[in-house]
Amino acid sequence: MSKAQETAVYTHGHHESVLRSHTWRTAANSASYLLGSLKPHMQILDVGCGPGTITADLAALVPEGRVTGVDRAPGILEQARATADGRGLTNVDFAVGDVHALDFPDDTFCVVHAHQVLQHVGDPVAALREMRRVTKPGGLIAVRDSDYAAMTWYPASEGMDDWLDLYRRVARANGGEPDAGRRLKSWALRAGLTDITATSSTWTFSTPEERAWWSGLWADRTLASAYAERAAEGGHATPGELRAVSEAWREWGRRDDGWFSVLHGEILCREQA
């Protein structure tokens, strides 16, 4: 019987403004809930690895083990390989893969990790079942996803409210679930996982440098990325509305009292031995 394939469209794409964010991610700022459980010998699968910065960090933390990064986009894997090569890591490899149909035998990995992946897939419960399938008995499934409806900022801005409404509509039209963070535990239970530790953590952007970086990448992403194209082509926003949202981001970034917090849900699930 053939396995399910991805049905959702990846909302962000791989525009420079997207990779500006993705290459900033590290195991420390994006997977801290997992790090205390890692052992030097572990075999790890990093699902949806993107440009490979978290993947490389995980490989450095398991020097006697091995990390495999998979992503649906072949092009981004070249950047991931360059990231690992630049750090001199020899215990990491990359392959094209779909989380709904992972090309690995049952019980292969000690840890299966996915950061900001389930919000973009068509069937997150099926994805978790597939992640569980390739996890060894006693191994860990580690998932972290943001929750857009729980993002909050100061000062209030109608333009930023418009951004949040627009993004959630576009993401859902693409087949994803932008408020995934709050749903992770529920999805894990539906996937048959039982030993689940559910936590949360945040990214916060407040200093002048943080505000400039965060507002700039979203301002650019709103005008020139796959997300911007899908917003316009899907009839979710006119070019003028996209320009207004982009400027709202820049206005927020210029505010000395600007503050933005991104909430993430996290689950750490131990597969029964």
Contacts in CASP RR format, 6 or more apart in sequence:
PFRMAT RR
TARGET T0000
AUTHOR 0000-0000-0000
METHOD contacts of the structure
MODEL  1
MSKAQETAVYTHGHHESVLRSHTWRTAANSASYLLGSLKPHMQILDVGCG
PGTITADLAALVPEGRVTGVDRAPGILEQARATADGRGLTNVDFAVGDVH
ALDFPDDTFCVVHAHQVLQHVGDPVAALREMRRVTKPGGLIAVRDSDYAA
MTWYPASEGMDDWLDLYRRVARANGGEPDAGRRLKSWALRAGLTDITATS
STWTFSTPEERAWWSGLWADRTLASAYAERAAEGGHATPGELRAVSEAWR
EWGRRDDGWFSVLHGEILCREQA
3 100 0 8 1.000
3 101 0 8 1.000
3 130 0 8 1.000
4 100 0 8 1.000
4 101 0 8 1.000
4 123 0 8 1.000
4 126 0 8 1.000
5 98 0 8 1.000
5 100 0 8 1.000
5 101 0 8 1.000
6 72 0 8 1.000
6 98 0 8 1.000
6 99 0 8 1.000
6 100 0 8 1.000
6 121 0 8 1.000
6 122 0 8 1.000
7 122 0 8 1.000
7 123 0 8 1.000
7 175 0 8 1.000
8 120 0 8 1.000
8 121 0 8 1.000
8 122 0 8 1.000
8 174 0 8 1.000
8 175 0 8 1.000
8 176 0 8 1.000
9 174 0 8 1.000
9 175 0 8 1.000
9 230 0 8 1.000
10 72 0 8 1.000
10 73 0 8 1.000
10 120 0 8 1.000
10 174 0 8 1.000
10 226 0 8 1.000
11 120 0 8 1.000
11 167 0 8 1.000
11 170 0 8 1.000
11 171 0 8 1.000
11 174 0 8 1.000
11 176 0 8 1.000
11 226 0 8 1.000
11 227 0 8 1.000
11 230 0 8 1.000
12 18 0 8 1.000
12 120 0 8 1.000
12 221 0 8 1.000
12 225 0 8 1.000
12 226 0 8 1.000
12 227 0 8 1.000
13 73 0 8 1.000
13 225 0 8 1.000
13 226 0 8 1.000
13 227 0 8 1.000
14 73 0 8 1.000
14 75 0 8 1.000
14 76 0 8 1.000
14 226 0 8 1.000
15 220 0 8 1.000
15 221 0 8 1.000
15 224 0 8 1.000
15 225 0 8 1.000
15 226 0 8 1.000
16 220 0 8 1.000
17 216 0 8 1.000
17 217 0 8 1.000
17 218 0 8 1.000
17 220 0 8 1.000
17 221 0 8 1.000
17 224 0 8 1.000
17 225 0 8 1.000
18 217 0 8 1.000
18 221 0 8 1.000
18 225 0 8 1.000
18 226 0 8 1.000
18 227 0 8 1.000
19 51 0 8 1.000
19 79 0 8 1.000
20 213 0 8 1.000
20 217 0 8 1.000
21 217 0 8 1.000
22 50 0 8 1.000
22 51 0 8 1.000
22 53 0 8 1.000
23 51 0 8 1.000
23 53 0 8 1.000
23 83 0 8 1.000
24 53 0 8 1.000
24 213 0 8 1.000
25 53 0 8 1.000
25 54 0 8 1.000
25 115 0 8 1.000
26 53 0 8 1.000
26 54 0 8 1.000
26 57 0 8 1.000
27 34 0 8 1.000
27 35 0 8 1.000
27 54 0 8 1.000
27 57 0 8 1.000
27 58 0 8 1.000
27 61 0 8 1.000
28 35 0 8 1.000
28 57 0 8 1.000
29 203 0 8 1.000
30 54 0 8 1.000
30 115 0 8 1.000
30 144 0 8 1.000
31 54 0 8 1.000
31 57 0 8 1.000
31 58 0 8 1.000
31 113 0 8 1.000
31 115 0 8 1.000
31 142 0 8 1.000
31 144 0 8 1.000
32 201 0 8 1.000
33 142 0 8 1.000
33 144 0 8 1.000
33 199 0 8 1.000
33 201 0 8 1.000
33 266 0 8 1.000
33 268 0 8 1.000
34 111 0 8 1.000
34 113 0 8 1.000
34 140 0 8 1.000
34 142 0 8 1.000
34 268 0 8 1.000
35 61 0 8 1.000
37 111 0 8 1.000
37 140 0 8 1.000
37 142 0 8 1.000
37 268 0 8 1.000
38 44 0 8 1.000
38 58 0 8 1.000
38 61 0 8 1.000
38 62 0 8 1.000
38 111 0 8 1.000
39 62 0 8 1.000
39 110 0 8 1.000
40 61 0 8 1.000
40 62 0 8 1.000
40 63 0 8 1.000
40 64 0 8 1.000
40 65 0 8 1.000
41 62 0 8 1.000
41 64 0 8 1.000
41 65 0 8 1.000
41 110 0 8 1.000
42 62 0 8 1.000
42 65 0 8 1.000
42 110 0 8 1.000
42 111 0 8 1.000
43 62 0 8 1.000
43 65 0 8 1.000
43 66 0 8 1.000
43 67 0 8 1.000
43 68 0 8 1.000
43 108 0 8 1.000
43 109 0 8 1.000
43 110 0 8 1.000
43 111 0 8 1.000
44 58 0 8 1.000
44 59 0 8 1.000
44 62 0 8 1.000
44 65 0 8 1.000
44 66 0 8 1.000
44 67 0 8 1.000
44 68 0 8 1.000
44 109 0 8 1.000
44 110 0 8 1.000
44 111 0 8 1.000
44 112 0 8 1.000
44 113 0 8 1.000
45 67 0 8 1.000
45 68 0 8 1.000
45 69 0 8 1.000
45 70 0 8 1.000
45 102 0 8 1.000
45 104 0 8 1.000
45 108 0 8 1.000
45 109 0 8 1.000
45 111 0 8 1.000
45 112 0 8 1.000
45 113 0 8 1.000
45 131 0 8 1.000
45 134 0 8 1.000
46 52 0 8 1.000
46 54 0 8 1.000
46 55 0 8 1.000
46 58 0 8 1.000
46 67 0 8 1.000
46 68 0 8 1.000
46 69 0 8 1.000
46 70 0 8 1.000
46 113 0 8 1.000
46 114 0 8 1.000
46 115 0 8 1.000
47 69 0 8 1.000
47 70 0 8 1.000
47 99 0 8 1.000
47 102 0 8 1.000
47 112 0 8 1.000
47 113 0 8 1.000
47 114 0 8 1.000
47 117 0 8 1.000
47 131 0 8 1.000
48 69 0 8 1.000
48 70 0 8 1.000
48 71 0 8 1.000
48 72 0 8 1.000
48 99 0 8 1.000
48 114 0 8 1.000
48 115 0 8 1.000
48 117 0 8 1.000
49 55 0 8 1.000
49 69 0 8 1.000
49 70 0 8 1.000
49 71 0 8 1.000
49 77 0 8 1.000
49 80 0 8 1.000
49 94 0 8 1.000
50 71 0 8 1.000
50 73 0 8 1.000
50 76 0 8 1.000
50 77 0 8 1.000
50 79 0 8 1.000
50 80 0 8 1.000
51 76 0 8 1.000
51 79 0 8 1.000
51 80 0 8 1.000
51 83 0 8 1.000
52 69 0 8 1.000
52 79 0 8 1.000
52 80 0 8 1.000
52 83 0 8 1.000
52 84 0 8 1.000
52 94 0 8 1.000
53 83 0 8 1.000
54 113 0 8 1.000
54 115 0 8 1.000
55 67 0 8 1.000
55 69 0 8 1.000
55 80 0 8 1.000
55 83 0 8 1.000
55 84 0 8 1.000
55 92 0 8 1.000
55 94 0 8 1.000
56 80 0 8 1.000
56 83 0 8 1.000
56 84 0 8 1.000
56 87 0 8 1.000
56 89 0 8 1.000
56 92 0 8 1.000
58 67 0 8 1.000
58 113 0 8 1.000
59 66 0 8 1.000
59 67 0 8 1.000
59 84 0 8 1.000
59 89 0 8 1.000
59 91 0 8 1.000
59 92 0 8 1.000
60 87 0 8 1.000
60 89 0 8 1.000
62 91 0 8 1.000
63 91 0 8 1.000
65 91 0 8 1.000
66 91 0 8 1.000
66 92 0 8 1.000
66 93 0 8 1.000
67 91 0 8 1.000
67 92 0 8 1.000
67 93 0 8 1.000
68 92 0 8 1.000
68 93 0 8 1.000
68 94 0 8 1.000
68 95 0 8 1.000
68 109 0 8 1.000
69 80 0 8 1.000
69 92 0 8 1.000
69 93 0 8 1.000
69 94 0 8 1.000
69 95 0 8 1.000
70 94 0 8 1.000
70 95 0 8 1.000
70 96 0 8 1.000
70 97 0 8 1.000
70 99 0 8 1.000
70 102 0 8 1.000
71 77 0 8 1.000
71 80 0 8 1.000
71 94 0 8 1.000
71 96 0 8 1.000
71 97 0 8 1.000
72 96 0 8 1.000
72 97 0 8 1.000
72 98 0 8 1.000
73 96 0 8 1.000
74 96 0 8 1.000
77 94 0 8 1.000
77 95 0 8 1.000
77 96 0 8 1.000
80 94 0 8 1.000
81 94 0 8 1.000
84 92 0 8 1.000
84 94 0 8 1.000
95 103 0 8 1.000
97 103 0 8 1.000
99 114 0 8 1.000
99 117 0 8 1.000
99 121 0 8 1.000
99 127 0 8 1.000
99 130 0 8 1.000
99 131 0 8 1.000
100 121 0 8 1.000
100 123 0 8 1.000
100 126 0 8 1.000
100 127 0 8 1.000
100 130 0 8 1.000
101 130 0 8 1.000
102 130 0 8 1.000
102 131 0 8 1.000
102 133 0 8 1.000
102 134 0 8 1.000
104 134 0 8 1.000
105 134 0 8 1.000
106 133 0 8 1.000
106 134 0 8 1.000
107 134 0 8 1.000
107 135 0 8 1.000
107 136 0 8 1.000
107 137 0 8 1.000
108 134 0 8 1.000
108 135 0 8 1.000
108 136 0 8 1.000
109 134 0 8 1.000
109 135 0 8 1.000
109 136 0 8 1.000
109 139 0 8 1.000
110 135 0 8 1.000
110 136 0 8 1.000
110 139 0 8 1.000
110 140 0 8 1.000
111 135 0 8 1.000
111 139 0 8 1.000
111 140 0 8 1.000
111 141 0 8 1.000
111 142 0 8 1.000
112 131 0 8 1.000
112 132 0 8 1.000
112 134 0 8 1.000
112 135 0 8 1.000
112 140 0 8 1.000
112 141 0 8 1.000
112 142 0 8 1.000
113 142 0 8 1.000
113 143 0 8 1.000
114 127 0 8 1.000
114 131 0 8 1.000
114 142 0 8 1.000
114 143 0 8 1.000
114 144 0 8 1.000
115 143 0 8 1.000
115 144 0 8 1.000
115 145 0 8 1.000
116 144 0 8 1.000
116 145 0 8 1.000
116 146 0 8 1.000
117 127 0 8 1.000
117 143 0 8 1.000
117 145 0 8 1.000
118 124 0 8 1.000
118 127 0 8 1.000
118 128 0 8 1.000
118 143 0 8 1.000
118 145 0 8 1.000
118 177 0 8 1.000
118 180 0 8 1.000
118 184 0 8 1.000
118 187 0 8 1.000
119 145 0 8 1.000
119 146 0 8 1.000
119 171 0 8 1.000
119 176 0 8 1.000
119 177 0 8 1.000
119 178 0 8 1.000
119 180 0 8 1.000
119 181 0 8 1.000
120 171 0 8 1.000
120 174 0 8 1.000
120 176 0 8 1.000
121 127 0 8 1.000
121 176 0 8 1.000
122 175 0 8 1.000
122 176 0 8 1.000
124 177 0 8 1.000
124 180 0 8 1.000
124 183 0 8 1.000
124 187 0 8 1.000
125 187 0 8 1.000
125 190 0 8 1.000
125 191 0 8 1.000
126 191 0 8 1.000
128 141 0 8 1.000
128 143 0 8 1.000
128 187 0 8 1.000
128 188 0 8 1.000
128 191 0 8 1.000
128 193 0 8 1.000
129 191 0 8 1.000
129 192 0 8 1.000
131 141 0 8 1.000
131 143 0 8 1.000
132 141 0 8 1.000
132 191 0 8 1.000
132 192 0 8 1.000
132 193 0 8 1.000
132 269 0 8 1.000
132 271 0 8 1.000
135 141 0 8 1.000
135 271 0 8 1.000
136 271 0 8 1.000
137 271 0 8 1.000
137 272 0 8 1.000
137 273 0 8 1.000
138 270 0 8 1.000
138 271 0 8 1.000
138 272 0 8 1.000
138 273 0 8 1.000
139 270 0 8 1.000
139 271 0 8 1.000
140 268 0 8 1.000
140 269 0 8 1.000
140 270 0 8 1.000
140 271 0 8 1.000
141 188 0 8 1.000
141 193 0 8 1.000
141 267 0 8 1.000
141 268 0 8 1.000
141 269 0 8 1.000
141 271 0 8 1.000
142 266 0 8 1.000
142 267 0 8 1.000
142 268 0 8 1.000
142 269 0 8 1.000
143 184 0 8 1.000
143 188 0 8 1.000
143 266 0 8 1.000
143 267 0 8 1.000
143 269 0 8 1.000
144 201 0 8 1.000
144 264 0 8 1.000
144 265 0 8 1.000
144 266 0 8 1.000
145 180 0 8 1.000
145 181 0 8 1.000
145 184 0 8 1.000
145 264 0 8 1.000
145 265 0 8 1.000
146 178 0 8 1.000
146 180 0 8 1.000
146 181 0 8 1.000
146 262 0 8 1.000
146 263 0 8 1.000
146 264 0 8 1.000
146 265 0 8 1.000
147 178 0 8 1.000
147 179 0 8 1.000
147 180 0 8 1.000
147 181 0 8 1.000
147 182 0 8 1.000
147 263 0 8 1.000
147 264 0 8 1.000
147 265 0 8 1.000
148 164 0 8 1.000
148 167 0 8 1.000
148 168 0 8 1.000
148 171 0 8 1.000
148 178 0 8 1.000
148 179 0 8 1.000
149 164 0 8 1.000
149 168 0 8 1.000
149 178 0 8 1.000
149 179 0 8 1.000
149 182 0 8 1.000
150 179 0 8 1.000
150 181 0 8 1.000
150 182 0 8 1.000
150 263 0 8 1.000
151 164 0 8 1.000
151 260 0 8 1.000
151 261 0 8 1.000
151 262 0 8 1.000
151 263 0 8 1.000
152 260 0 8 1.000
152 261 0 8 1.000
152 263 0 8 1.000
153 160 0 8 1.000
153 252 0 8 1.000
153 258 0 8 1.000
153 259 0 8 1.000
153 260 0 8 1.000
153 261 0 8 1.000
154 257 0 8 1.000
154 258 0 8 1.000
154 259 0 8 1.000
155 252 0 8 1.000
155 255 0 8 1.000
155 257 0 8 1.000
155 258 0 8 1.000
157 248 0 8 1.000
157 251 0 8 1.000
157 252 0 8 1.000
158 248 0 8 1.000
159 244 0 8 1.000
159 245 0 8 1.000
159 248 0 8 1.000
160 248 0 8 1.000
160 249 0 8 1.000
160 252 0 8 1.000
162 241 0 8 1.000
162 244 0 8 1.000
162 245 0 8 1.000
162 248 0 8 1.000
163 218 0 8 1.000
163 222 0 8 1.000
163 245 0 8 1.000
163 248 0 8 1.000
163 249 0 8 1.000
166 231 0 8 1.000
166 236 0 8 1.000
166 237 0 8 1.000
166 241 0 8 1.000
166 245 0 8 1.000
167 178 0 8 1.000
167 227 0 8 1.000
168 178 0 8 1.000
168 179 0 8 1.000
169 236 0 8 1.000
170 227 0 8 1.000
170 230 0 8 1.000
170 231 0 8 1.000
170 234 0 8 1.000
170 236 0 8 1.000
171 177 0 8 1.000
171 178 0 8 1.000
172 178 0 8 1.000
173 230 0 8 1.000
173 234 0 8 1.000
173 236 0 8 1.000
174 230 0 8 1.000
177 183 0 8 1.000
180 265 0 8 1.000
181 200 0 8 1.000
181 263 0 8 1.000
181 264 0 8 1.000
181 265 0 8 1.000
182 265 0 8 1.000
184 198 0 8 1.000
184 265 0 8 1.000
184 266 0 8 1.000
184 267 0 8 1.000
185 196 0 8 1.000
185 198 0 8 1.000
185 267 0 8 1.000
188 196 0 8 1.000
188 267 0 8 1.000
188 269 0 8 1.000
189 196 0 8 1.000
193 269 0 8 1.000
193 271 0 8 1.000
194 272 0 8 1.000
195 269 0 8 1.000
195 270 0 8 1.000
195 271 0 8 1.000
195 272 0 8 1.000
196 267 0 8 1.000
196 268 0 8 1.000
196 269 0 8 1.000
197 267 0 8 1.000
197 268 0 8 1.000
197 269 0 8 1.000
198 265 0 8 1.000
198 266 0 8 1.000
198 267 0 8 1.000
199 265 0 8 1.000
199 266 0 8 1.000
199 267 0 8 1.000
199 268 0 8 1.000
200 263 0 8 1.000
200 264 0 8 1.000
200 265 0 8 1.000
200 266 0 8 1.000
201 264 0 8 1.000
201 265 0 8 1.000
201 266 0 8 1.000
202 261 0 8 1.000
202 262 0 8 1.000
202 263 0 8 1.000
202 264 0 8 1.000
203 261 0 8 1.000
203 262 0 8 1.000
203 264 0 8 1.000
204 210 0 8 1.000
204 259 0 8 1.000
204 260 0 8 1.000
204 261 0 8 1.000
204 262 0 8 1.000
205 211 0 8 1.000
205 213 0 8 1.000
205 214 0 8 1.000
205 259 0 8 1.000
205 260 0 8 1.000
205 261 0 8 1.000
205 262 0 8 1.000
206 258 0 8 1.000
206 259 0 8 1.000
206 260 0 8 1.000
208 256 0 8 1.000
211 252 0 8 1.000
211 253 0 8 1.000
211 254 0 8 1.000
211 255 0 8 1.000
211 258 0 8 1.000
211 260 0 8 1.000
212 253 0 8 1.000
214 253 0 8 1.000
214 260 0 8 1.000
215 249 0 8 1.000
215 250 0 8 1.000
215 252 0 8 1.000
215 253 0 8 1.000
215 254 0 8 1.000
216 249 0 8 1.000
216 250 0 8 1.000
216 253 0 8 1.000
218 246 0 8 1.000
218 249 0 8 1.000
219 246 0 8 1.000
219 247 0 8 1.000
219 249 0 8 1.000
219 250 0 8 1.000
220 246 0 8 1.000
221 227 0 8 1.000
221 228 0 8 1.000
222 228 0 8 1.000
222 231 0 8 1.000
222 242 0 8 1.000
222 245 0 8 1.000
222 246 0 8 1.000
222 249 0 8 1.000
223 242 0 8 1.000
223 243 0 8 1.000
223 246 0 8 1.000
228 242 0 8 1.000
230 236 0 8 1.000
231 237 0 8 1.000
231 242 0 8 1.000
232 238 0 8 1.000
232 239 0 8 1.000
232 242 0 8 1.000
237 245 0 8 1.000
252 258 0 8 1.000
252 260 0 8 1.000
END
